[in-house]
């Protein structure tokens, strides 16, 4: 484990056992209870976990923010197809690490 990536004591941990992080977890309820309408997402399996979570989140009326350069894929071509589909659908914001860090530093998030 990378120490810098370990969850802090004040961070929630939800076990994800399906493709979408919303299925079988209280994630949608938690976001709504907090009054949040968007979520940032990145990870290691674009074609298996990120794509389904982005689509499901959009179906729930949330705005997914995909941090494109912080997403990996088990299969490079499948991951690229997933990113292309996410961009094509138009219901997610695609950004990069530098842009999201800059927005957070300016208090826009």
N, C-alpha and C positions, 0 to 999 in steps of 0.2 A: 504494500500500500504506500502511496505517496502521501506523506504527512500533510502537505499543503492542501490536498484534496479530501482529507477526512472530514466528515460532517462535524459541525460545531455542536455543542450541547443544546443550543437554541434552535437547531434545524430539525425539521420533521423528516423522517425516513418512511417512505411508502414502498412496500414490496410490490413490484410489477411482475405479474405472471402471464400477461397476455401481450399481444403486439402493441395495443394502445395503452398508454399510461392512465387513461381515464376508465378503462374497463376493469371492473373488479377492485377499484380503489376509491377512496373518498376524495380524490384530487379535485374533481369539478365542484363538489360541495365546499371544499376548503377555499378554493379560489373565489367562489361566489360569496361565501361568508365574509371574506376579507374585502369584498368590493372590487376585486380585480377583474379586468376584462381582457387581459392579454397575458401571455406567458412566453418566456424565452426558452428555447430548447436547443440542445446540442448533445452529442454522444457518439457512440462507436458503431452504431448499426443503422445507418440512414434508411436502407431498404427494408429493414425488418421492424424497427421500433420508432424511429423519428417520423417517417412518412405516415404510418397509421395514426400516430398520436397527433400530428399536425392536422390531418384530415378530420379526425374525430373531434379535436378541439374546435375546429372551424364549424363543424356541424352543430356543436353545442353553443355557438354564438360567440366564441372567444376568438381573439386575434393572435395566432401563433407568430412568434418572432424567431426565425431560424438563423442561428449563428453558423453560417455556411462553412467558414474555414475552421470551425471547431467540431465538425461532423466527419466521422469516418464511415467506412463501409466494409463489410465482409467480402463483398464482391464489387470491385470498383465500377464496372459498367452498370450494374444494377443500382448502385448508389447514385451515379450520375443521372440515370433515368428517373430515379425518385426525385432528385433535386429539380430536374427539368419539369417534371409533372407538378411539383409544388409551385414552381414559378408560373407555369402555364395556368394553373387553377386560379391564381390571383387572390386567394384569401389568406395569404401569409405574407409577412414582411421578411425579406431575405436581407441579411446584413452580415457584417464581419466582426471579428473580435475587437479590432481597433475602434470601429464605429460604436459598438455597444458600450465599451469601456468609456469612450468619450462622452456618450449620452449619460451614462451613470455619473460621471464626474461632474457634469453640468447640472445634475439634479433633474434630468428629464425622465428618470425612471424611478 
